[in-house]
């Protein structure tokens, strides 16, 4: 039985880490190395990790000053001794027998889906595809949606996460694949990690459309609950880094890249709404986004015929660079999503 190392970044997760660790130590797949990294927690996380280490010798604890999620995961990679590697966030948990059900030898990467778990309800994030694929097919899907995939734009980032996957440690180590700081790219460090990883895969990728992972979401509106004034500039860096990896790989990758940029307006627009400034200032900043050459090109190339009606309207407004219309739709979307997730 091959060893699977599970890297668990822990930052102020005293309310959740016991459920996380229980779900892992109770896995039927027993050859696990459980690496818990206490990233400068100021609550009771450290004491709970120590308690679980006394219960299970497979648990190893690393304690450090706060370094952020990307660097914490990189440290976990360096410490891992297993042939295979997984990531689980300290406030999430695995389904019973998840590792045994997902694991299979002979694949460079195994992906499985997940549930988004709110306080009162859960929402499956199903991939809507499964089977065995070449690394390029999965890489393209992570870049962005094309064709009929755009019928459900909410699937755009369903496969980008590093949790819900089983990696070959050797591929990561030999190619020095690391997480990039979100201070540089804003978010989507998982997407870049996966795109780099798949660049070095020569074997097959197994995609399992079963939710073996539980992604905890609180009742707040998570992504844009705090305004990020640098997000637009950070995402420009992110898109440039994605382009360096995938452009030149063919027309489907180019379509997917333009699709990713086009759909990124959702995150950027909702972020601007959270600035709490007046409508005129927010509309002006949205206009700046819409007039960027990469966004103009993205909306020229977007396959509108596949989009649901409300998404179609939003992106048609974006193509016309109608910043006021985009602002109004972003306000409505923010209101509806907050009401749904409260």
Secondary structure as GFF3:
##gff-version 3
##sequence-region A 1 342
A	DSSP	beta_strand	4	10	.	.	.	ID=ss1
A	DSSP	alpha_helix	17	25	.	.	.	ID=ss2
A	DSSP	beta_strand	32	39	.	.	.	ID=ss3
A	DSSP	alpha_helix	45	55	.	.	.	ID=ss4
A	DSSP	beta_strand	59	64	.	.	.	ID=ss5
A	DSSP	alpha_helix	69	79	.	.	.	ID=ss6
A	DSSP	beta_strand	84	87	.	.	.	ID=ss7
A	DSSP	beta_strand	93	94	.	.	.	ID=ss8
A	DSSP	alpha_helix	98	102	.	.	.	ID=ss9
A	DSSP	beta_strand	107	117	.	.	.	ID=ss10
A	DSSP	beta_strand	122	125	.	.	.	ID=ss11
A	DSSP	beta_strand	131	134	.	.	.	ID=ss12
A	DSSP	alpha_helix	135	143	.	.	.	ID=ss13
A	DSSP	three_ten_helix	147	155	.	.	.	ID=ss14
A	DSSP	beta_strand	165	168	.	.	.	ID=ss15
A	DSSP	alpha_helix	169	174	.	.	.	ID=ss16
A	DSSP	alpha_helix	182	185	.	.	.	ID=ss17
A	DSSP	alpha_helix	189	199	.	.	.	ID=ss18
A	DSSP	beta_strand	204	216	.	.	.	ID=ss19
A	DSSP	alpha_helix	231	246	.	.	.	ID=ss20
A	DSSP	alpha_helix	251	273	.	.	.	ID=ss21
A	DSSP	alpha_helix	279	290	.	.	.	ID=ss22
A	DSSP	alpha_helix	293	301	.	.	.	ID=ss23
A	DSSP	three_ten_helix	304	306	.	.	.	ID=ss24
A	DSSP	alpha_helix	309	319	.	.	.	ID=ss25
A	DSSP	alpha_helix	323	341	.	.	.	ID=ss26
###
